[in-house]
């Protein structure tokens, strides 16, 4: 496949190897083939244009088999153009670094690929091709066979990260099973292209999050009527059926549908009950992950904890 070995694919990006000696299908060999005259390197607060330095870039990429890259692709009318999607995710990396600093490696898989001119480089682009670098970890929670102990650890790790984001008024905004990954013994959130500071006044439709794991009231407050929301749910079920079919088969899924419907209607008609909901939208998404993954693995759901983080939405299980 042009652009490197396809590891996983979402609406915005394709995850590929940086260097794969086994089959020579990776970013290294793609750049070597394309021979770009100009390459841009992106740090947190600096950007470099390198001209006629292909050999330097190839030397830095060679052997980096412990890295993957998210190749940003063009979405649709809602998801936007490739360079806009790239800027969204790169800006998220900068946002996260602003309050995490070097601990960004503890809580995320975001990791600089190289150091250029005393600047850590997190992304690269050329000829309208855009790549963001990550530590190579592959095991997302939808593919893990959990024990109760490991499941409890996953909850602890991810909730610790959510609380850190909340402290800085920041939303990941796309928490779902395939966006939580096990990386060197710690569970981390990945895919930050929809993340934002929830105190900002302007939010695009693109930044409002994934429909199946976000509370419908969030979309309602941004001008999307419930019947339109229900249409998008139907559409996303169709588009993601292969990836999400295991969720739709769960006994709890239908039961939660009714509770969520009652919840959004309650919030619409009780304005005093929806103050400061913005800060809790990641909690809601994570609660769904916990509930679904627990049933998938025949594990005990931490009911008290789940009800606590769902409390702002007037849902209990």
ZAMARGU-4260 file (C-alpha; in steps of 0.2 Angstrom, whole numbers, plus 5000, padded with zeros to 4 digits):
<rodrens>
0) 5000/5000/5000 | 5007/5017/4995 | 5012/5026/5011 | 5018/5012/5021 | 5012/4996/5030
5) 4994/4998/5036 | 4993/4994/5054 | 4976/5002/5058 | 4965/5014/5050 | 4952/5027/5056
10) 4942/5042/5049 | 4957/5054/5050 | 4973/5043/5049 | 4982/5027/5044 | 4994/5020/5056
15) 5010/5014/5048 | 5028/5009/5052 | 5042/5021/5052 | 5055/5008/5048 | 5051/4990/5044
20) 5066/4980/5038 | 5057/4964/5035 | 5046/4970/5020 | 5054/4987/5016 | 5036/4995/5016
25) 5037/5010/5028 | 5040/5029/5029 | 5058/5027/5027 | 5057/5018/5010 | 5043/5029/5004
30) 5053/5045/5007 | 5068/5036/4999 | 5057/5033/4984 | 5049/5050/4983 | 5065/5059/4985
35) 5057/5076/4991 | 5068/5091/4989 | 5059/5099/5004 | 5054/5092/5020 | 5046/5101/5035
40) 5050/5095/5053 | 5039/5100/5067 | 5043/5103/5086 | 5032/5110/5100 | 5037/5128/5096
45) 5048/5127/5081 | 5046/5122/5063 | 5060/5119/5051 | 5061/5118/5032 | 5075/5107/5026
50) 5081/5108/5008 | 5091/5095/4999 | 5094/5086/5016 | 5086/5069/5011 | 5101/5059/5017
55) 5100/5067/5034 | 5081/5062/5036 | 5084/5045/5030 | 5098/5042/5042 | 5087/5047/5056
60) 5073/5036/5051 | 5083/5021/5047 | 5082/5008/5061 | 5068/5016/5070 | 5057/5000/5071
65) 5050/5005/5088 | 5040/5019/5081 | 5025/5021/5071 | 5017/5036/5062 | 5000/5042/5060
70) 4998/5046/5041 | 4985/5060/5041 | 4973/5057/5026 | 4959/5068/5019 | 4942/5065/5027
75) 4925/5070/5021 | 4915/5086/5021 | 4914/5084/5040 | 4931/5077/5044 | 4940/5090/5033
80) 4956/5091/5023 | 4972/5082/5027 | 4982/5098/5031 | 4968/5104/5042 | 4967/5087/5051
85) 4986/5087/5053 | 4986/5104/5061 | 4972/5099/5072 | 4982/5084/5079 | 4998/5093/5080
90) 4990/5108/5089 | 4983/5095/5101 | 5001/5088/5104 | 5007/5106/5108 | 4992/5108/5120
95) 4995/5092/5129 | 5014/5096/5131 | 5010/5113/5138 | 5003/5105/5154 | 5011/5088/5154
100) 5029/5093/5148 | 5041/5078/5148 | 5028/5067/5157 | 5019/5067/5140 | 5028/5050/5137
105) 5021/5043/5153 | 5002/5047/5149 | 5003/5045/5130 | 5012/5036/5116 | 5017/5053/5108
110) 5036/5053/5107 | 5048/5063/5097 | 5057/5053/5083 | 5072/5063/5082 | 5081/5079/5089
115) 5086/5092/5076 | 5094/5108/5080 | 5091/5105/5099 | 5072/5103/5095 | 5062/5087/5098
120) 5053/5083/5082 | 5036/5076/5083 | 5030/5077/5065 | 5036/5078/5047 | 5028/5083/5031
125) 5032/5084/5012 | 5022/5086/4996 | 5006/5086/5005 | 5010/5070/5015 | 5009/5072/5034
130) 5015/5061/5048 | 5015/5062/5067 | 5026/5050/5076 | 5021/5038/5091 | 5029/5025/5101
135) 5025/5008/5093 | 5012/5000/5104 | 4998/4989/5096 | 4987/4981/5109 | 4970/4991/5111
140) 4958/4986/5125 | 4945/4979/5112 | 4958/4966/5108 | 4964/4962/5126 | 4957/4946/5135
145) 4956/4954/5153 | 4958/4947/5170 | 4949/4956/5183 | 4965/4962/5190 | 4971/4969/5173
150) 4954/4976/5170 | 4955/4986/5186 | 4973/4992/5182 | 4966/4998/5165 | 4953/5008/5174
155) 4965/5016/5186 | 4978/5021/5173 | 4965/5029/5161 | 4955/5038/5175 | 4972/5045/5181
160) 4975/5053/5164 | 4957/5059/5163 | 4958/5068/5179 | 4974/5076/5173 | 4965/5082/5158
165) 4951/5089/5168 | 4963/5098/5179 | 4968/5108/5164 | 4951/5110/5156 | 4955/5099/5142
170) 4945/5085/5133 | 4952/5070/5124 | 4935/5070/5116 | 4937/5053/5107 | 4938/5040/5121
175) 4933/5023/5115 | 4940/5005/5116 | 4951/5006/5101 | 4958/5023/5108 | 4965/5015/5124
180) 4981/5005/5122 | 4993/4995/5132 | 5010/5002/5131 | 5025/4995/5141 | 5013/4990/5155
185) 5003/5006/5156 | 4986/5010/5148 | 4986/5026/5138 | 4974/5036/5127 | 4979/5038/5109
190) 4972/5048/5094 | 4971/5066/5100 | 4964/5074/5084 | 4947/5079/5092 | 4955/5085/5108
195) 4952/5103/5114 | 4951/5115/5128 | 4933/5114/5132 | 4932/5133/5139 | 4936/5139/5121
200) 4920/5147/5113 | 4921/5140/5096 | 4920/5122/5092 | 4918/5114/5075 | 4907/5099/5071
205) 4923/5090/5068 | 4929/5093/5086 | 4913/5087/5095 | 4918/5069/5095 | 4913/5052/5090
210) 4894/5049/5090 | 4894/5032/5098 | 4904/5036/5113 | 4898/5054/5117 | 4882/5059/5126
215) 4869/5066/5114 | 4866/5081/5125 | 4884/5087/5119 | 4878/5087/5101 | 4861/5095/5105
220) 4870/5110/5114 | 4879/5113/5098 | 4864/5114/5087 | 4861/5096/5082 | 4843/5090/5085
225) 4840/5073/5092 | 4833/5066/5076 | 4849/5071/5067 | 4859/5063/5081 | 4849/5047/5079
230) 4853/5048/5060 | 4871/5049/5063 | 4871/5035/5076 | 4863/5024/5062 | 4876/5030/5050
235) 4890/5026/5061 | 4884/5009/5066 | 4884/5005/5047 | 4901/5012/5044 | 4909/5005/5060
240) 4899/4988/5060 | 4915/4977/5058 | 4925/4986/5071 | 4910/4989/5084 | 4899/4974/5081
245) 4904/4966/5097 | 4897/4981/5106 | 4880/4980/5097 | 4878/4962/5103 | 4881/4965/5121
250) 4865/4963/5133 | 4869/4980/5141 | 4870/4989/5125 | 4851/4990/5123 | 4848/4993/5141
255) 4860/5008/5140 | 4851/5015/5125 | 4835/5018/5135 | 4845/5025/5150 | 4854/5037/5138
260) 4838/5043/5129 | 4830/5046/5146 | 4846/5056/5152 | 4846/5067/5137 | 4828/5072/5138
265) 4830/5075/5157 | 4845/5087/5153 | 4836/5096/5140 | 4821/5100/5151 | 4831/5103/5167
270) 4843/5117/5164 | 4850/5118/5182 | 4856/5100/5180 | 4867/5102/5165 | 4880/5115/5172
275) 4898/5111/5169 | 4894/5096/5159 | 4908/5100/5147 | 4921/5094/5159 | 4913/5077/5161
280) 4911/5071/5143 | 4927/5061/5144 | 4920/5053/5160 | 4904/5048/5151 | 4914/5040/5136
285) 4925/5031/5148 | 4910/5024/5158 | 4904/5016/5142 | 4921/5008/5138 | 4921/5001/5156
290) 4903/4994/5155 | 4906/4986/5137 | 4923/4979/5140 | 4917/4971/5157 | 4903/4962/5149
295) 4914/4957/5134 | 4926/4949/5146 | 4913/4942/5158 | 4921/4953/5172 | 4913/4962/5187
300) 4909/4980/5183 | 4914/4992/5196 | 4896/4999/5198 | 4899/5011/5212 | 4913/5020/5202
305) 4904/5019/5185 | 4888/5027/5193 | 4899/5040/5201 | 4907/5046/5185 | 4890/5045/5176
310) 4881/5055/5190 | 4882/5072/5181 | 4871/5064/5167 | 4858/5056/5178 | 4862/5038/5173
315) 4865/5024/5184 | 4868/5005/5180
</rodrens>
